[in-house]
Amino acid sequence: MSTAVSFYILPSSDESSLLAFAAYLSVKSWRSGQHPHIHCEDEAHAEQFRHAIHQLQSPTLMPLELGTADVVHGATIGWIDEHIPLAGNSIIFNLSNEIVKAFSRFDRLVEITDKVEQRVQAKRALFRFYKDRNYPLQSHTIEWHQLNRVIPPQTV
């Protein structure tokens, strides 16, 4: 089975909205019974993502493991290949601008971009990479009213 790739295009141009939307989607996937892996640029970026998770107005906090490949009942967050779980996770969120080498181990890959030109260009290159290799692709353009509905207003 081939990894399904979904791109989400946000109307904003700030990192906090992107992280909040990624947090929302990862919690949503966890609530549906999946164990997401979130791939970040580096450790500082991973900490920013963890902060975004804690900013969600949610009655249930998703368990998080930072910087490890150990599968937990919640999500793993990493920034190097060694942090990617070998099994147990079916969805990966790529918050970096690079190809995650082990993405094909997952049933689904989520790429999120916004209006920041550097990110847009990087994600376009990733889109071409997946398209050239015949991965099933979906693209979702998120409007402001949709974004405001799913993430806390103070982060938009």
C-alpha positions in Angstrom: 0.0 0.0 0.0 1.3 3.4 -0.9 1.5 6.3 1.5 -1.3 8.8 1.0 0.0 12.4 1.1 -2.1 15.4 2.2 -1.1 19.0 1.8 -2.8 21.7 3.9 -2.3 25.3 2.7 -3.0 27.9 5.4 -4.0 31.6 4.8 -1.6 32.8 7.5 2.1 33.7 7.4 3.1 33.1 10.9 4.7 30.0 12.6 2.3 30.0 15.5 -0.8 29.5 13.3 1.0 26.7 11.4 2.0 25.0 14.7 -1.5 25.4 16.2 -3.1 23.9 13.1 -0.6 21.0 13.1 -1.4 20.5 16.8 -5.1 20.4 16.1 -4.8 17.9 13.3 -2.4 15.6 15.4 -4.8 15.6 18.4 -7.7 14.9 16.0 -5.8 11.9 14.6 -5.0 10.7 18.1 -8.6 10.9 19.1 -9.5 8.8 16.2 -7.2 6.0 17.5 -4.0 6.8 15.6 -0.5 7.4 17.1 0.9 10.4 15.2 4.5 11.1 14.8 5.4 14.8 14.3 8.7 15.5 12.5 10.2 18.9 13.3 13.1 20.9 12.0 15.1 20.7 15.2 14.7 20.4 19.0 13.7 24.0 19.5 11.0 23.6 16.8 9.8 20.4 18.6 9.5 22.4 21.8 7.5 25.0 20.0 5.2 22.3 18.7 4.8 20.8 22.2 3.9 24.3 23.4 1.2 24.6 20.6 -0.3 21.3 21.8 -0.6 22.6 25.3 -2.2 25.8 24.1 -5.2 23.9 22.6 -8.3 24.3 24.6 -8.8 20.6 25.0 -10.2 18.6 27.9 -7.9 15.6 27.1 -4.2 16.1 26.7 -2.5 13.8 24.2 0.5 12.0 25.8 3.7 13.2 24.1 7.2 11.7 23.9 9.9 14.2 22.7 13.1 13.0 21.0 12.4 9.3 21.1 11.2 6.5 18.8 9.4 4.8 21.6 5.8 4.4 20.7 3.5 5.7 23.4 -0.3 5.9 23.7 -0.1 9.4 22.3 2.3 11.0 19.9 6.0 11.0 19.3 7.8 14.2 18.3 11.2 14.1 16.7 13.7 16.0 14.5 16.2 13.3 13.3 15.6 10.0 11.6 16.4 8.0 14.8 13.3 9.6 16.4 11.0 8.0 13.8 9.2 5.0 15.3 9.8 1.7 13.5 6.2 0.6 14.0 3.0 1.6 15.7 2.4 5.0 14.1 0.2 5.2 11.0 0.4 9.0 10.4 3.3 11.4 10.2 3.2 15.2 10.2 6.2 16.7 8.4 6.7 20.2 9.8 10.2 20.4 8.3 10.9 21.6 4.8 12.8 18.4 3.9 11.8 14.9 2.8 11.4 12.6 5.8 13.4 9.6 4.7 11.1 7.0 6.4 7.8 8.6 5.4 6.8 5.6 3.3 6.6 3.5 6.5 3.4 5.4 7.3 -0.1 5.0 5.9 -0.5 8.8 5.7 1.8 11.8 5.5 0.6 15.3 6.2 2.5 18.4 4.9 1.4 21.8 6.1 2.4 25.1 4.6 1.4 28.8 4.9 2.1 32.0 3.0 5.8 32.2 4.0 7.6 32.1 0.7 10.5 29.9 1.8 8.1 27.3 3.2 5.9 27.5 0.0 8.8 26.9 -2.2 10.0 24.0 -0.1 6.6 22.3 0.1 6.1 22.8 -3.7 9.4 20.8 -4.2 8.1 18.1 -1.9 4.8 18.0 -3.8 6.7 17.5 -7.1 8.8 14.8 -5.4 5.7 12.8 -4.3 3.9 13.4 -7.6 6.9 12.2 -9.6 6.8 9.0 -7.6 3.1 8.5 -8.0 2.1 8.9 -4.4 -1.7 9.6 -4.0 -1.9 13.3 -3.3 -4.6 15.5 -1.8 -4.5 19.3 -1.4 -6.7 21.2 1.1 -6.8 25.0 1.0 -7.8 26.3 4.5 -9.7 29.6 4.6 -9.5 32.0 7.6 -12.9 31.1 8.9 -11.9 27.4 9.0 -8.6 28.2 10.7 -10.3 30.4 13.3 -12.8 27.5 14.1 -10.1 24.9 14.9 -7.3 26.8 16.7 -7.4 29.2 19.7 -7.9 32.8 18.6 -4.8 34.0 20.4 -2.6 32.0 18.1 -4.1 33.2 14.8 
